[in-house]
């Protein structure tokens, strides 16, 4: 499941229905920028809106996830309800992750990194009474966090 493929599929289906991004957004109750982010692969539709999106585009949830139309009327491996549940669970897992599909870092992690750096600077300054050492330790803590995020 690649976000870019799903985004292209959404755009293709939207155009097939002769809808603009703004019109689709209005039907779904979201902004046209949100639709644009889906179509460019920068984000995925929220679970709460997937069923309505599929209904408006005349596709199934399975087709959305596969980013292509069903080729035949073969028996699906999963029911639509199972696919919806899998999508919901995947979205919940992404929300709990430190780093999202698009590479951005979640807000709690950003706050934690900032607090850790500030704490390192405060401890360094109170120990050595030097602003230079405090800045160095603050930068070193950021370096360690970046190393950790890249490695793990």
N, CA and C of each residue as an Amber inpcrd file, in Angstrom:
protein
   456
   0.8510000  -1.1760000   0.0000000   0.0000000   0.0000000   0.0000000
   0.8960000   1.2370000   0.0000000   1.0390000   1.8710000  -1.1570000
   1.8390000   3.0780000  -1.2600000   0.9170000   4.2870000  -1.3290000
   1.2390000   5.2880000  -0.5400000   0.4120000   6.4830000  -0.4840000
   0.3110000   7.1570000  -1.8380000   1.4260000   7.1970000  -2.5820000
   1.4120000   7.8660000  -3.8800000   0.4760000   7.1410000  -4.8560000
   0.4990000   5.8120000  -4.8370000  -0.3800000   5.0330000  -5.7200000
  -1.8440000   5.2620000  -5.3670000  -2.1340000   5.2530000  -4.0760000
  -3.5070000   5.4960000  -3.6290000  -3.9290000   6.9130000  -4.0140000
  -3.0190000   7.8610000  -3.8580000  -3.3130000   9.2460000  -4.2310000
  -3.6250000   9.3890000  -5.7100000  -2.8110000   8.7420000  -6.5480000
  -3.0670000   8.7820000  -7.9920000  -4.4200000   8.1510000  -8.3230000
  -4.7470000   7.0680000  -7.6250000  -6.0160000   6.3790000  -7.8590000
  -7.1960000   7.2760000  -7.4720000  -7.0740000   7.9560000  -6.3430000
  -8.1290000   8.8880000  -5.9100000  -8.3040000   9.9830000  -6.9610000
  -7.1950000  10.5500000  -7.4330000  -7.2680000  11.6110000  -8.4490000
  -7.9150000  11.0970000  -9.7320000  -7.5280000   9.9110000 -10.1450000
  -8.0880000   9.3040000 -11.3620000  -9.6010000   9.1260000 -11.2370000
 -10.0330000   8.5890000 -10.1130000 -11.4550000   8.3500000  -9.9040000
 -12.2320000   9.6590000  -9.7670000 -11.6220000  10.6430000  -9.1330000
 -12.2710000  11.9530000  -8.9970000 -12.4720000  12.5700000 -10.3790000
 -11.4450000  12.5150000 -11.2110000 -11.5540000  13.0740000 -12.5710000
 -12.5810000  12.3080000 -13.4010000 -12.6400000  10.9850000 -13.2090000
 -13.6120000  10.1700000 -13.9470000 -15.0440000  10.5830000 -13.6170000
 -15.2320000  11.0790000 -12.4090000 -16.5700000  11.5530000 -12.0020000
 -16.7720000  13.0310000 -12.3270000 -15.7810000  13.6330000 -13.0160000
 -15.8280000  15.0570000 -13.3980000 -16.0000000  15.9700000 -12.1910000
 -15.2540000  15.6550000 -11.1270000 -15.2810000  16.4760000  -9.9140000
 -13.9490000  17.2040000  -9.7670000 -14.0090000  18.4300000  -9.2840000
 -12.7800000  19.1230000  -8.9190000 -12.4150000  18.7090000  -7.4980000
 -11.1960000  19.0340000  -7.1020000 -10.7970000  18.7490000  -5.7200000
 -11.7210000  19.4710000  -4.7600000 -12.0790000  20.6810000  -5.1030000
 -12.9500000  21.4710000  -4.2360000 -14.3330000  20.8420000  -4.1090000
 -14.8790000  20.3420000  -5.2150000 -16.1950000  19.7080000  -5.1720000
 -16.1690000  18.4350000  -4.3380000 -15.1300000  17.6130000  -4.5290000
 -15.0100000  16.3890000  -3.7310000 -14.8520000  16.7370000  -2.2520000
 -14.0440000  17.7470000  -1.9730000 -13.8360000  18.1710000  -0.5860000
 -15.1520000  18.6030000   0.0480000 -15.9500000  19.3240000  -0.7010000
 -17.2400000  19.7850000  -0.1760000 -18.1660000  18.6010000   0.1230000
 -18.1700000  17.6100000  -0.7710000 -19.0010000  16.4220000  -0.5550000
 -18.5840000  15.6560000   0.7020000 -17.2710000  15.6770000   0.9970000
 -16.7320000  14.9150000   2.1200000 -16.6450000  15.7270000   3.4100000
 -16.8040000  17.0420000   3.2900000 -16.7020000  17.8860000   4.4800000
 -15.2760000  18.1320000   4.9200000 -14.3510000  18.1770000   3.9430000
 -12.9510000  18.4660000   4.2310000 -12.5160000  19.6250000   3.3420000
 -11.2830000  20.0920000   3.5150000 -10.7950000  21.1840000   2.6770000
 -10.2230000  20.6320000   1.3770000 -10.1610000  21.4910000   0.3530000
  -9.5850000  21.0490000  -0.9120000  -8.0840000  20.7840000  -0.7650000
  -7.4390000  21.4070000   0.2150000  -6.0190000  21.1320000   0.4820000
  -5.8390000  19.7120000   1.0120000  -6.8100000  19.2490000   1.7760000
  -6.7630000  17.8730000   2.2820000  -6.8330000  16.8890000   1.1230000
  -7.7470000  17.1330000   0.1990000  -7.8710000  16.2680000  -0.9840000
  -6.5780000  16.3130000  -1.7860000  -6.0030000  17.4890000  -1.9220000
  -4.7360000  17.6260000  -2.6430000  -3.6210000  16.8140000  -1.9800000
  -3.5730000  16.8330000  -0.6520000  -2.5600000  16.0490000   0.0680000
  -2.7490000  14.5560000  -0.1650000  -4.0020000  14.1040000  -0.2300000
  -4.2520000  12.6870000  -0.5170000  -3.7310000  12.3440000  -1.8940000
  -4.0740000  13.2000000  -2.8730000  -3.7500000  12.9040000  -4.2630000
  -2.2560000  12.9830000  -4.5550000  -1.5270000  13.7560000  -3.7860000
  -0.0760000  13.8360000  -3.9740000   0.6700000  12.8230000  -3.1160000
  -0.0650000  12.0820000  -2.2880000   0.5710000  11.0620000  -1.4550000
   1.2030000  11.6080000  -0.1960000   0.9030000  12.8430000   0.1610000
   1.4720000  13.4340000   1.3730000   0.7580000  12.9790000   2.6330000
  -0.4960000  12.5410000   2.4760000  -1.2470000  12.0080000   3.6160000
  -2.2840000  11.0260000   3.0950000  -2.8890000  10.3260000   4.0290000
  -3.9190000   9.3480000   3.6910000  -5.2550000   9.8380000   4.2260000
  -6.3370000   9.4420000   3.5640000  -7.6560000   9.8060000   4.1010000
  -7.8480000   9.1950000   5.4900000  -8.4670000   9.9550000   6.3620000
  -8.7380000   9.4690000   7.7090000  -9.7510000   8.3330000   7.6450000
  -9.5970000   7.3900000   8.5570000 -10.4900000   6.2230000   8.5960000
 -11.9510000   6.6400000   8.6200000 -12.2540000   7.7030000   9.3550000
 -13.6480000   8.1190000   9.5170000 -14.2920000   8.5810000   8.2150000
 -13.4820000   8.8690000   7.2100000 -14.0180000   9.3970000   5.9610000
 -13.8680000   8.4330000   4.7860000 -13.1590000   7.3330000   4.9900000
 -12.8630000   6.4000000   3.8990000 -14.1230000   5.8550000   3.2400000
 -15.0900000   5.4390000   4.0300000 -16.3100000   4.8670000   3.4440000
 -17.0540000   5.8840000   2.5830000 -17.1520000   7.1110000   3.0690000
 -17.8220000   8.1600000   2.3050000 -17.0300000   8.4830000   1.0350000
 -15.7180000   8.5440000   1.1460000 -14.8580000   8.7860000  -0.0220000
 -15.0840000   7.7110000  -1.0820000 -15.0780000   6.4620000  -0.6530000
 -15.2860000   5.3460000  -1.5880000 -16.6690000   5.4250000  -2.2330000
 -17.6630000   5.8010000  -1.4470000 -19.0240000   5.9230000  -1.9790000
 -19.0740000   7.0130000  -3.0490000 -18.4480000   8.1530000  -2.7720000
 -18.4660000   9.2680000  -3.7240000 -17.6950000   8.9430000  -5.0020000
 -16.6480000   8.1120000  -4.8890000 -15.8340000   7.7600000  -6.0580000
 -16.3130000   6.4810000  -6.7400000 -17.3770000   5.8690000  -6.2000000
 -17.9240000   4.6130000  -6.7340000 -16.8820000   3.4940000  -6.7680000
 -16.1590000   3.3370000  -5.6750000 -15.1800000   2.2640000  -5.5420000
 -15.3850000   1.5820000  -4.1960000 -14.7370000   0.4430000  -4.0180000
 -14.7930000  -0.2480000  -2.7340000 -13.5510000   0.1220000  -1.9240000
 -13.5980000  -0.1720000  -0.6520000 -12.4350000   0.0820000   0.2000000
 -11.2570000  -0.7710000  -0.2640000 -11.5380000  -1.9930000  -0.6800000
 -10.4690000  -2.8720000  -1.1880000  -9.7950000  -2.2660000  -2.4050000
 -10.5900000  -1.6910000  -3.3020000 -10.0220000  -1.0570000  -4.4880000
  -9.1810000   0.1560000  -4.0990000  -9.6400000   0.9130000  -3.1150000
  -8.8770000   2.0670000  -2.6520000  -7.5210000   1.6310000  -2.1070000
  -7.5130000   0.6120000  -1.2480000  -6.2660000   0.1400000  -0.6470000
  -5.3300000  -0.4260000  -1.7090000  -5.8940000  -1.1500000  -2.6830000
  -5.0780000  -1.7360000  -3.7490000  -4.6880000  -0.6970000  -4.7900000
  -5.3540000   0.4420000  -4.7860000  -5.1300000   1.5220000  -5.7460000
  -5.4040000   1.0720000  -7.1740000  -6.3510000   0.1600000  -7.3190000
  -6.7780000  -0.2650000  -8.6620000  -8.1420000  -0.9280000  -8.5520000
  -8.8370000  -0.9290000  -9.6910000 -10.1560000  -1.5500000  -9.7230000
 -10.0330000  -3.0640000  -9.7270000 -11.0770000  -3.7150000  -9.2160000
 -11.1150000  -5.1700000  -9.2550000 -11.1240000  -5.6140000 -10.7090000
 -10.3330000  -6.6360000 -10.9930000 -10.2570000  -7.1210000 -12.3650000
 -11.3770000  -8.0860000 -12.6900000 -11.8830000  -8.7760000 -11.6890000
 -12.9620000  -9.7210000 -11.9350000 -13.8450000  -9.8010000 -10.7000000
 -14.8650000 -10.5650000 -10.7980000 -15.7850000 -10.7480000  -9.6830000
 -15.3770000 -11.9400000  -8.8250000 -14.0850000 -12.1530000  -8.6900000
 -13.6160000 -13.2790000  -7.8830000 -13.9460000 -13.0400000  -6.4190000
 -13.9100000 -14.0990000  -5.6540000 -14.2060000 -14.0070000  -4.2330000
 -13.0750000 -13.2610000  -3.5350000 -13.3990000 -12.1730000  -2.8430000
 -12.3390000 -11.4230000  -2.1660000 -11.7780000 -12.2030000  -0.9770000
 -10.5110000 -11.9520000  -0.7010000  -9.8750000 -12.5960000   0.4450000
 -10.4530000 -12.0310000   1.7370000 -10.7030000 -10.7300000   1.7480000
 -11.2560000 -10.0670000   2.9210000 -12.5740000  -9.3990000   2.5510000
 -13.4660000  -9.3290000   3.5040000 -14.7120000  -8.5880000   3.2950000
 -14.4110000  -7.1000000   3.4430000 -15.3350000  -6.2770000   2.9850000
 -15.1570000  -4.8270000   3.1050000 -15.0100000  -4.4160000   4.5740000
 -15.7410000  -5.0710000   5.4570000 -15.6590000  -4.7490000   6.8850000
 -14.2790000  -5.0820000   7.4380000 -13.7140000  -6.2020000   7.0010000
 -12.3830000  -6.5870000   7.4600000 -11.3300000  -5.6080000   6.9470000
 -11.4670000  -5.1910000   5.6980000 -10.5200000  -4.2260000   5.1340000
 -10.6320000  -2.9060000   5.8870000 -11.8580000  -2.4760000   6.1780000
 -12.0530000  -1.2350000   6.9290000 -11.4260000  -1.3330000   8.3180000
 -11.5740000  -2.4910000   8.9570000 -10.9800000  -2.6880000  10.2750000
  -9.4480000  -2.6690000  10.1990000  -8.8950000  -3.3060000   9.1740000
  -7.4350000  -3.2900000   8.9880000  -6.9340000  -1.8730000   8.7530000
  -7.6640000  -1.1130000   7.9480000  -7.2910000   0.2680000   7.6900000
  -7.3310000   1.0930000   8.9660000  -8.3780000   0.8790000   9.7640000
  -8.5040000   1.5920000  11.0320000  -7.3270000   1.2700000  11.9550000
  -6.9890000  -0.0050000  12.0600000  -5.8800000  -0.4090000  12.9250000
  -4.5590000   0.1580000  12.4260000  -4.3620000   0.1650000  11.1220000
  -3.1240000   0.7200000  10.5580000  -3.0210000   2.2100000  10.8780000
  -4.1390000   2.9170000  10.7780000  -4.1210000   4.3400000  11.0730000
  -3.8570000   4.5840000  12.5580000  -4.4280000   3.7580000  13.4180000
  -4.1780000   3.8820000  14.8570000  -2.7020000   3.6530000  15.1540000
  -2.1160000   2.6600000  14.4960000  -0.6920000   2.3780000  14.7110000
   0.1620000   3.5420000  14.2300000  -0.1960000   4.1360000  13.0990000
   0.5730000   5.2650000  12.5950000   0.4910000   6.4410000  13.5540000
  -0.6910000   6.6550000  14.1310000  -0.8590000   7.7640000  15.0660000
  -0.0030000   7.5870000  16.3100000   0.2910000   6.3460000  16.6830000
   1.1030000   6.0800000  17.8670000   2.5950000   6.1190000  17.5600000
   2.9520000   6.0360000  16.2840000   4.3620000   6.0100000  15.9090000
   5.0160000   7.3550000  16.1430000   6.3300000   7.2910000  16.3260000
   7.0910000   8.5260000  16.4770000   7.2340000   9.2420000  15.1480000
   7.4520000   8.4820000  14.0900000   7.6610000   9.0650000  12.7770000
   6.5770000   8.5430000  11.8560000   5.9410000   9.4340000  11.1060000
   4.8270000   9.0650000  10.2450000   5.3280000   8.6700000   8.8610000
   4.4150000   8.1820000   8.0270000   4.7610000   7.7430000   6.6780000
   5.4600000   8.8430000   5.8960000   5.0770000  10.0800000   6.0970000
   5.6650000  11.1690000   5.3280000   6.9800000  11.6650000   5.9240000
   7.4710000  11.0260000   6.9980000   8.7560000  11.3920000   7.5930000
   8.6590000  12.4340000   8.6910000   7.4720000  12.9830000   8.9310000
   7.3410000  13.9850000   9.9760000   7.3510000  13.3140000  11.3530000
   7.7520000  14.0720000  12.3520000   7.8390000  13.5680000  13.7180000
   6.6080000  14.0490000  14.4760000   6.0100000  13.1840000  15.2910000
   4.7920000  13.5480000  16.0100000   5.0640000  14.6480000  17.0370000
   4.0260000  15.4090000  17.3840000   4.1580000  16.5360000  18.3030000
   4.6780000  16.1440000  19.6790000   4.1900000  15.0530000  20.2960000
   4.7330000  14.6940000  21.6060000   6.2270000  14.4200000  21.5630000
   6.6970000  13.8170000  20.4800000   8.1340000  13.5440000  20.3580000
   8.8960000  14.8510000  20.2000000   8.3690000  15.7890000  19.4130000
   9.0260000  17.0890000  19.2600000   9.1320000  17.8020000  20.6010000
   8.0440000  17.7540000  21.3750000   8.0650000  18.3980000  22.6930000
   9.0690000  17.7200000  23.6090000   9.1330000  16.3930000  23.5440000
  10.0830000  15.6520000  24.3740000  11.5190000  15.9740000  24.0200000
  11.7990000  16.0740000  22.7270000  13.1580000  16.4120000  22.2740000
  13.5280000  17.8050000  22.7580000  12.6050000  18.7370000  22.6040000
  12.8680000  20.1070000  23.0370000  13.0980000  20.1670000  24.5400000
  12.2400000  19.4970000  25.3060000  12.4130000  19.4920000  26.7650000
  13.7300000  18.8530000  27.1640000  14.1080000  17.7700000  26.4850000
  15.3760000  17.1120000  26.7860000  16.5650000  18.0210000  26.5330000
  16.5190000  18.7680000  25.4380000  17.6060000  19.6950000  25.1240000
  17.6730000  20.8280000  26.1360000  16.5180000  21.3640000  26.4880000
  16.4770000  22.4410000  27.4840000  16.9950000  21.9300000  28.8270000
  16.5820000  20.7410000  29.2010000  17.0380000  20.1540000  30.4610000
  18.5500000  19.9530000  30.4470000  19.0950000  19.4660000  29.3230000
  20.5480000  19.2810000  29.2150000  21.2640000  20.6170000  29.3620000
  20.6990000  21.6610000  28.7610000  21.3220000  22.9830000  28.8580000
  21.2620000  23.5220000  30.2890000  20.1370000  23.3350000  30.9620000
  19.9910000  23.8320000  32.3400000  20.9610000  23.1090000  33.2710000
  21.0130000  21.7940000  33.1620000  21.9230000  21.0210000  34.0220000
  23.3650000  21.4230000  33.7540000  23.7150000  21.5640000  32.4700000
  25.0750000  21.9500000  32.1150000  25.4210000  23.3320000  32.6670000
  24.5050000  24.2770000  32.5190000  24.7770000  25.6250000  32.9990000
  24.9030000  25.6750000  34.5170000  24.0270000  24.9720000  35.2290000
  24.1010000  25.0060000  36.6960000  25.3450000  24.2800000  37.2030000
  25.8270000  23.3030000  36.4570000  27.0180000  22.5700000  36.8910000
  28.2980000  23.3510000  36.6110000  28.4390000  23.8850000  35.3830000
  29.6950000  24.5380000  34.9990000  29.6090000  26.0580000  34.9220000
  28.4560000  26.6400000  35.1210000  28.2530000  28.0910000  35.0710000
  28.8200000  28.7130000  33.7860000  28.5970000  28.0030000  32.6680000
  29.0990000  28.4810000  31.3840000  28.0080000  28.3120000  30.3350000
  27.6510000  29.4210000  29.7040000  26.6280000  29.3600000  28.6620000
  27.1470000  28.5830000  27.4560000  28.4280000  28.6520000  27.2060000
  29.0320000  27.9200000  26.0900000  28.8590000  26.4170000  26.2440000
  29.1490000  25.9110000  27.4490000  28.9610000  24.4760000  27.6990000
  27.4840000  24.0880000  27.6240000  26.6220000  24.9820000  28.0870000
  25.1810000  24.6960000  28.0440000  24.7010000  24.5600000  26.6020000
  25.1300000  25.4670000  25.7460000  24.7540000  25.3990000  24.3310000
  25.3250000  24.1420000  23.6910000  26.5790000  23.8310000  23.9900000
  27.2030000  22.6280000  23.4430000  26.4280000  21.3790000  23.8440000
  26.0560000  21.2740000  25.1200000  25.3080000  20.1000000  25.5730000
  23.8980000  20.0550000  24.9680000  23.2810000  21.1970000  24.7870000
  21.9750000  21.2340000  24.1230000  22.0670000  20.7300000  22.6900000
  23.0970000  21.1820000  21.9730000  23.3060000  20.7200000  20.5980000
  23.6530000  19.2340000  20.5510000  24.4540000  18.8020000  21.5120000
  24.8120000  17.3780000  21.5540000  23.5700000  16.5160000  21.7930000
  22.6440000  16.9900000  22.6210000  21.4300000  16.1990000  22.8640000
  20.5950000  16.1180000  21.5880000  20.5240000  17.1990000  20.8300000
  19.8120000  17.1570000  19.5460000  20.4920000  16.1750000  18.5910000
  21.8180000  16.2130000  18.5690000  22.5720000  15.2870000  17.7140000
  22.2800000  13.8400000  18.0670000  22.2120000  13.5430000  19.3460000
  21.9280000  12.1790000  19.7750000  20.5210000  11.7690000  19.3440000
  19.5610000  12.6540000  19.5010000  18.1860000  12.3440000  19.1110000
  18.1040000  12.0790000  17.6110000  18.7430000  12.9020000  16.8120000
  18.7290000  12.7030000  15.3550000  19.3780000  11.3630000  15.0120000
  20.5010000  11.0630000  15.6350000  21.1560000   9.7740000  15.4190000
  20.2100000   8.6150000  15.7810000  19.5340000   8.7220000  16.8960000
  18.6170000   7.6740000  17.3540000  17.4740000   7.4880000  16.3530000
  16.8920000   8.6130000  15.8740000  15.7800000   8.5200000  14.9410000
  16.2050000   7.9160000  13.6130000  17.4090000   8.2210000  13.1670000
  17.9050000   7.6610000  11.9000000  18.1970000   6.1710000  12.0800000
  18.8190000   5.8290000  13.1790000  19.2210000   4.4330000  13.3790000
  18.0430000   3.5250000  13.6520000  17.0790000   3.9590000  14.4480000
  15.9710000   3.0990000  14.8330000  14.7040000   3.5600000  14.1820000
